[in-house]
Amino acid sequence: MYSLRLHAERVTRYLRNYPDLSRQARVKLFANLHSDLRINGDFYRSDTERRLAPGSNCFWYAILIKDDEGDGRIRQFSFIVDDQHAVYGVVLVEFVQIDVGA
């Protein structure tokens, strides 16, 4: 199990200030992100196809969230996660990109 850290500006602040995303969707996103990466981090870390480049400290991770309490749209949140400190039990979410569907 890992301790999950989110980059304060590029991830936490960005998601908290993202327009058109309801509070409930934000809570669902943070809860899923924390529970999945903390518990299943080794699964994602060991998948070489998720690495940004061979030997990279970073891998990608994505979550789909439907904003039922907001506009009802589905959003894909794609994250870049740095695991260089995983040996100490810490992974850092460095970046997030949001793609909006129907």
KOLDREN-160159 format. One record per residue: chain; x, y, z of N, C-alpha, C in turn; residue in one letter. Coordinates in steps of 0.05 Angstrom, whole numbers, plus 32768, in hexadecimal, padded with zeros to 4 digits. Example, Ala and Ser with C-alpha at 12.3 -4.5 7.8 and 13.67 -1.06 7.14 Angstrom:
<sites>
+---+------+------+------+------+------+------+------+------+------+---+
: c :  n.u :  n.v :  n.w : ca.u : ca.v : ca.w :  c.u :  c.v :  c.w : r :
+---+------+------+------+------+------+------+------+------+------+---+
: A : 8108 : 7F8E : 809C : 80F6 : 7FA6 : 809C : 8108 : 7FBE : 809C : A :
: A : 8101 : 7FD3 : 808E : 8111 : 7FEB : 808F : 8102 : 8001 : 809D : S :
+---+------+------+------+------+------+------+------+------+------+---+
</sites>
This chain:
<sites>
+---+------+------+------+------+------+------+------+------+------+---+
: c :  n.u :  n.v :  n.w : ca.u : ca.v : ca.w :  c.u :  c.v :  c.w : r :
+---+------+------+------+------+------+------+------+------+------+---+
: A : 8011 : 7FE9 : 8000 : 8000 : 8000 : 8000 : 8012 : 8019 : 8000 : M :
: A : 8009 : 802D : 7FF2 : 8018 : 8046 : 7FEE : 800B : 805E : 7FFB : Y :
: A : 801B : 8071 : 8002 : 8011 : 808C : 8009 : 8010 : 809B : 7FEF : S :
: A : 7FF9 : 80A8 : 7FEA : 7FF6 : 80B6 : 7FD1 : 7FF9 : 80D4 : 7FD5 : L :
: A : 8009 : 80E1 : 7FC5 : 800D : 80FE : 7FC7 : 8004 : 810A : 7FAC : R :
: A : 7FF6 : 8120 : 7FAD : 7FED : 812E : 7F95 : 7FFC : 8148 : 7F92 : L :
: A : 8006 : 814E : 7F7B : 8014 : 8167 : 7F76 : 8000 : 817E : 7F7D : H :
: A : 8008 : 8190 : 7F8E : 7FF5 : 81A5 : 7F99 : 7FEA : 81B6 : 7F83 : A :
: A : 7FFA : 81BF : 7F70 : 7FF1 : 81D2 : 7F5B : 7FE5 : 81C3 : 7F44 : E :
: A : 7FF4 : 81B1 : 7F38 : 7FEC : 81A4 : 7F1F : 7FD6 : 8190 : 7F22 : R :
: A : 7FD1 : 8186 : 7F3A : 7FBC : 8172 : 7F3D : 7FA6 : 817C : 7F51 : V :
: A : 7FAD : 8180 : 7F6A : 7F99 : 8187 : 7F7E : 7F8B : 81A1 : 7F77 : T :
: A : 7F9A : 81B6 : 7F74 : 7F8D : 81D0 : 7F6E : 7F7E : 81D0 : 7F54 : R :
: A : 7F8A : 81C3 : 7F3F : 7F7D : 81C2 : 7F25 : 7F62 : 81B3 : 7F28 : Y :
: A : 7F61 : 819D : 7F35 : 7F48 : 818E : 7F38 : 7F33 : 819D : 7F49 : L :
: A : 7F3D : 81A9 : 7F5E : 7F2A : 81B8 : 7F6F : 7F1E : 81D0 : 7F61 : R :
: A : 7F2C : 81DC : 7F4F : 7F23 : 81F4 : 7F41 : 7F17 : 81EE : 7F25 : N :
: A : 7F16 : 81D4 : 7F1D : 7F0D : 81CD : 7F03 : 7EEF : 81D4 : 7F00 : Y :
: A : 7EE8 : 81E5 : 7EED : 7ECB : 81EC : 7EEA : 7EBB : 81D4 : 7EE0 : P :
: A : 7EA1 : 81D5 : 7EE5 : 7E8E : 81C1 : 7EDB : 7E92 : 81A5 : 7EE7 : D :
: A : 7EA0 : 81A3 : 7EFD : 7EA2 : 818A : 7F0B : 7E96 : 818D : 7F27 : L :
: A : 7E82 : 817D : 7F2C : 7E73 : 817F : 7F45 : 7E85 : 8176 : 7F5D : S :
: A : 7E7E : 817F : 7F74 : 7E8C : 8177 : 7F8C : 7E8B : 8159 : 7F90 : R :
: A : 7E74 : 814D : 7F8B : 7E71 : 8130 : 7F8E : 7E84 : 8121 : 7F7B : Q :
: A : 7E86 : 812B : 7F62 : 7E98 : 811E : 7F4F : 7EB5 : 8121 : 7F58 : A :
: A : 7EBC : 8138 : 7F63 : 7ED7 : 813C : 7F6D : 7EDD : 8129 : 7F84 : R :
: A : 7ECA : 8126 : 7F97 : 7ECE : 8114 : 7FAD : 7ED1 : 80F7 : 7FA3 : V :
: A : 7EC0 : 80F0 : 7F90 : 7EC2 : 80D5 : 7F85 : 7EDD : 80D0 : 7F77 : K :
: A : 7EE7 : 80E4 : 7F69 : 7F01 : 80E2 : 7F5B : 7F17 : 80DF : 7F6F : L :
: A : 7F19 : 80F0 : 7F84 : 7F2E : 80EE : 7F97 : 7F2D : 80D4 : 7FA7 : F :
: A : 7F15 : 80CB : 7FAE : 7F12 : 80B2 : 7FBD : 7F1C : 809A : 7FAC : A :
: A : 7F14 : 8099 : 7F93 : 7F1C : 8083 : 7F81 : 7F3A : 8084 : 7F7C : N :
: A : 7F44 : 809C : 7F77 : 7F61 : 809F : 7F72 : 7F71 : 8095 : 7F8A : L :
: A : 7F6A : 809E : 7FA1 : 7F79 : 8096 : 7FB9 : 7F76 : 8078 : 7FBF : H :
: A : 7F5E : 806E : 7FBE : 7F5B : 8052 : 7FC6 : 7F68 : 803F : 7FB1 : S :
: A : 7F65 : 8045 : 7F97 : 7F70 : 8033 : 7F83 : 7F8E : 8034 : 7F82 : D :
: A : 7F9A : 804C : 7F80 : 7FB7 : 804E : 7F7E : 7FC5 : 8045 : 7F98 : L :
: A : 7FB9 : 804B : 7FAF : 7FC5 : 8043 : 7FC8 : 7FC6 : 8025 : 7FCA : R :
: A : 7FB0 : 8018 : 7FC4 : 7FAE : 7FFB : 7FC8 : 7FB9 : 7FEB : 7FB0 : I :
: A : 7FB4 : 7FF4 : 7F98 : 7FBC : 7FE5 : 7F80 : 7FD4 : 7FF1 : 7F72 : N :
: A : 7FE3 : 8002 : 7F7F : 7FFA : 800F : 7F73 : 800E : 7FFD : 7F66 : G :
: A : 8013 : 7FE6 : 7F72 : 8027 : 7FD3 : 7F67 : 801E : 7FC8 : 7F4C : D :
: A : 8004 : 7FC4 : 7F49 : 7FF9 : 7FBB : 7F2F : 7FFF : 7FCF : 7F19 : F :
: A : 7FFA : 7FE8 : 7F1E : 7FFF : 7FFD : 7F0A : 801C : 8002 : 7F06 : Y :
: A : 802C : 8001 : 7F1B : 8049 : 8006 : 7F19 : 8057 : 7FF0 : 7F09 : R :
: A : 804D : 7FD7 : 7F0B : 805B : 7FC1 : 7EFE : 8054 : 7FBD : 7EE1 : S :
: A : 8040 : 7FCC : 7ED7 : 8037 : 7FCA : 7EBB : 8049 : 7FDB : 7EAA : D :
: A : 805B : 7FCF : 7E9B : 806F : 7FDE : 7E8B : 8061 : 7FEF : 7E75 : T :
: A : 804A : 7FE6 : 7E6C : 803B : 7FF5 : 7E58 : 8031 : 8010 : 7E62 : E :
: A : 8030 : 8014 : 7E7C : 8027 : 802D : 7E88 : 803D : 8041 : 7E8C : R :
: A : 8056 : 8038 : 7E89 : 806D : 804A : 7E8C : 806D : 805F : 7E75 : R :
: A : 8075 : 8077 : 7E7C : 8076 : 808C : 7E67 : 808C : 8086 : 7E53 : L :
: A : 80A1 : 8079 : 7E5C : 80B8 : 8071 : 7E4C : 80C6 : 805A : 7E5B : A :
: A : 80D5 : 804A : 7E4D : 80E3 : 8035 : 7E5B : 80F6 : 8040 : 7E70 : P :
: A : 80F4 : 8036 : 7E88 : 8105 : 803F : 7E9E : 80FB : 8058 : 7EAC : G :
: A : 80E4 : 8063 : 7EA3 : 80D9 : 807B : 7EAF : 80CF : 8076 : 7ECB : S :
: A : 80D1 : 808B : 7EDC : 80C5 : 8089 : 7EF7 : 80A7 : 808E : 7EF6 : N :
: A : 809C : 8096 : 7EDF : 8080 : 809E : 7EDD : 8070 : 808A : 7ECD : C :
: A : 8057 : 8087 : 7ED6 : 8043 : 8077 : 7EC7 : 8029 : 8085 : 7EC6 : F :
: A : 8017 : 807D : 7EB4 : 7FFD : 8089 : 7EB1 : 7FE8 : 8079 : 7EC0 : W :
: A : 7FD4 : 8087 : 7EC8 : 7FBD : 807B : 7ED6 : 7FA4 : 808B : 7ECF : Y :
: A : 7F8E : 807E : 7ECA : 7F76 : 808C : 7EC2 : 7F5D : 8082 : 7ED1 : A :
: A : 7F4A : 8095 : 7ED5 : 7F31 : 808F : 7EE2 : 7F1A : 809C : 7ED1 : I :
: A : 7F04 : 808E : 7ECE : 7EEC : 8099 : 7EC2 : 7ED8 : 80A0 : 7ED8 : L :
: A : 7ECD : 80B8 : 7ED8 : 7EBA : 80C0 : 7EEC : 7EA2 : 80CD : 7EDD : I :
: A : 7E8A : 80C4 : 7EE4 : 7E72 : 80D1 : 7EDA : 7E68 : 80E4 : 7EEF : K :
: A : 7E64 : 80FD : 7EE7 : 7E5C : 8112 : 7EFA : 7E3D : 8113 : 7EFC : D :
: A : 7E32 : 8100 : 7F0A : 7E15 : 80FE : 7F0D : 7E09 : 8116 : 7F1B : D :
: A : 7E17 : 8122 : 7F2D : 7E0C : 8139 : 7F3C : 7E11 : 8153 : 7F2E : E :
: A : 7E21 : 8153 : 7F19 : 7E27 : 816B : 7F0A : 7E19 : 816A : 7EEF : G :
: A : 7E2A : 816B : 7EDA : 7E1F : 816C : 7EBE : 7E19 : 8150 : 7EB3 : D :
: A : 7E1E : 813B : 7EC2 : 7E19 : 8120 : 7EB8 : 7E2D : 8115 : 7EA4 : G :
: A : 7E42 : 8124 : 7E9E : 7E55 : 811B : 7E8A : 7E6A : 8108 : 7E96 : R :
: A : 7E76 : 80F8 : 7E85 : 7E8B : 80E6 : 7E8D : 7EA6 : 80F4 : 7E87 : I :
: A : 7EB7 : 80F3 : 7E9A : 7ED2 : 80FF : 7E97 : 7EE7 : 80EA : 7E9C : R :
: A : 7EFC : 80EA : 7E8B : 7F13 : 80D9 : 7E90 : 7F29 : 80EA : 7E9C : Q :
: A : 7F32 : 80E2 : 7EB3 : 7F48 : 80F0 : 7EC1 : 7F61 : 80DF : 7EBD : F :
: A : 7F74 : 80E9 : 7EAE : 7F8D : 80DB : 7EA8 : 7FA3 : 80E8 : 7EB9 : S :
: A : 7FB1 : 80D7 : 7EC8 : 7FC6 : 80E1 : 7EDA : 7FE1 : 80D6 : 7ED3 : F :
: A : 7FF5 : 80E6 : 7ED9 : 8011 : 80DD : 7ED7 : 801A : 80DA : 7EF4 : I :
: A : 8024 : 80C2 : 7EFB : 802C : 80BB : 7F16 : 804A : 80B5 : 7F17 : V :
: A : 8058 : 80C2 : 7F29 : 8074 : 80BD : 7F2D : 8078 : 80AA : 7F45 : D :
: A : 8086 : 8094 : 7F40 : 8089 : 8080 : 7F55 : 80A6 : 807D : 7F5E : D :
: A : 80B6 : 8092 : 7F59 : 80D3 : 8090 : 7F61 : 80D7 : 808C : 7F7F : Q :
: A : 80C3 : 8094 : 7F8F : 80C5 : 8091 : 7FAC : 80B3 : 807A : 7FB7 : H :
: A : 80AB : 8068 : 7FA4 : 809A : 8051 : 7FAC : 80A8 : 803F : 7FC0 : A :
: A : 80C2 : 803E : 7FBF : 80D2 : 802D : 7FD2 : 80CD : 8037 : 7FEE : V :
: A : 80C6 : 8050 : 7FF1 : 80BF : 805C : 800C : 80A1 : 805C : 8011 : Y :
: A : 8092 : 8050 : 7FFE : 8075 : 804E : 8001 : 8066 : 8066 : 7FF8 : G :
: A : 8072 : 8076 : 7FE6 : 8065 : 808F : 7FDD : 8064 : 8090 : 7FBF : V :
: A : 804D : 8097 : 7FB4 : 804B : 809D : 7F97 : 803F : 80B9 : 7F95 : V :
: A : 8048 : 80C8 : 7F80 : 8041 : 80E4 : 7F7D : 8032 : 80E7 : 7F63 : L :
: A : 8019 : 80F1 : 7F64 : 8009 : 80F7 : 7F4D : 8013 : 8113 : 7F43 : V :
: A : 8020 : 8114 : 7F2C : 802D : 812C : 7F23 : 801C : 813D : 7F11 : E :
: A : 800A : 8131 : 7F02 : 7FFB : 813F : 7EED : 7FE0 : 8132 : 7EE8 : F :
: A : 7FCD : 8142 : 7EDF : 7FB2 : 8138 : 7ED8 : 7FA9 : 8146 : 7EBE : V :
: A : 7F9C : 8136 : 7EAD : 7F8F : 8141 : 7E95 : 7F72 : 8137 : 7E96 : Q :
: A : 7F5F : 8148 : 7E8E : 7F43 : 8140 : 7E8F : 7F38 : 8141 : 7E72 : I :
: A : 7F2C : 812B : 7E6A : 7F1E : 8129 : 7E51 : 7F01 : 8125 : 7E56 : D :
: A : 7EF0 : 8135 : 7E4A : 7ED3 : 8135 : 7E4F : 7EC5 : 8126 : 7E38 : V :
: A : 7EB3 : 8113 : 7E40 : 7EA3 : 8105 : 7E2D : 7E87 : 810F : 7E2D : G :
: A : 7E76 : 80FF : 7E21 : 7E59 : 8106 : 7E1F : 7E4B : 8104 : 7E3A : A :
+---+------+------+------+------+------+------+------+------+------+---+
</sites>
